[in-house]
């Protein structure tokens, strides 16, 4: 049986535990994801083919893609920790 952990405030999925002692943590839920590099990819049989080529695509920074005026229209509703 699997269990999942969720944020009590917003419901965001945070963890996944199947059998054993290991708990998988969603990398995007960490305050500092740089200190927790991934060690394995799960569910790769479901990956769409273009996932393998993501690293070869052109990279664009958000600041270079949107004007300051447009960026100012966005608001963060992320739970303050």
C-alpha positions in Angstrom: 0.0 0.0 0.0 1.3 3.5 -0.8 0.9 6.6 1.2 1.2 10.2 0.0 1.9 13.4 2.0 0.2 16.6 1.2 0.6 20.3 2.3 -2.1 20.9 4.9 -2.6 24.4 3.7 -2.9 24.0 -0.1 -3.0 20.3 -0.8 0.1 20.2 -2.9 1.6 16.7 -3.1 4.9 16.5 -1.2 5.9 12.9 -0.6 5.2 9.4 -1.7 6.0 6.2 0.3 5.5 2.7 -1.0 7.1 -0.3 0.7 10.2 0.0 2.9 11.8 3.0 4.6 12.4 5.3 1.6 10.2 8.3 1.0 10.2 10.1 -2.3 10.0 13.9 -2.0 8.8 16.2 -4.8 11.8 18.3 -5.7 9.6 21.4 -6.5 8.3 21.4 -2.9 11.7 22.1 -1.4 12.8 25.5 -0.3 16.3 24.8 -1.6 16.2 22.1 -4.3 19.9 22.5 -5.0 20.8 20.6 -1.9 18.8 17.5 -2.9 19.8 16.4 -6.4 17.6 13.6 -7.8 19.1 10.1 -7.6 16.5 8.1 -9.6 13.6 8.7 -12.1 10.4 6.7 -11.4 7.8 5.8 -13.9 10.0 6.2 -17.0 7.8 3.7 -18.9 5.2 6.4 -19.0 7.5 9.2 -20.2 6.6 10.7 -23.6 9.3 10.4 -26.2 10.2 14.1 -26.3 11.2 14.1 -22.6 14.6 12.6 -23.7 15.3 15.7 -25.8 14.4 18.4 -23.3 18.1 19.2 -22.6 18.7 19.9 -26.3 16.0 22.6 -26.6 16.8 26.3 -26.6 16.7 27.9 -23.1 14.9 31.1 -22.4 14.9 33.0 -19.1 11.5 34.2 -17.9 12.8 37.8 -17.7 13.9 37.6 -21.3 10.5 36.3 -22.4 8.1 38.7 -20.6 8.0 42.4 -20.1 8.2 44.0 -16.6 4.7 45.1 -17.1 3.4 41.6 -17.7 5.5 40.1 -14.9 4.0 42.7 -12.5 0.5 41.3 -13.2 1.4 38.0 -11.7 0.9 37.3 -8.0 2.4 34.5 -6.0 -0.1 32.5 -3.8 2.6 30.1 -2.5 2.2 29.3 1.1 4.7 31.3 3.2 6.8 28.9 5.2 
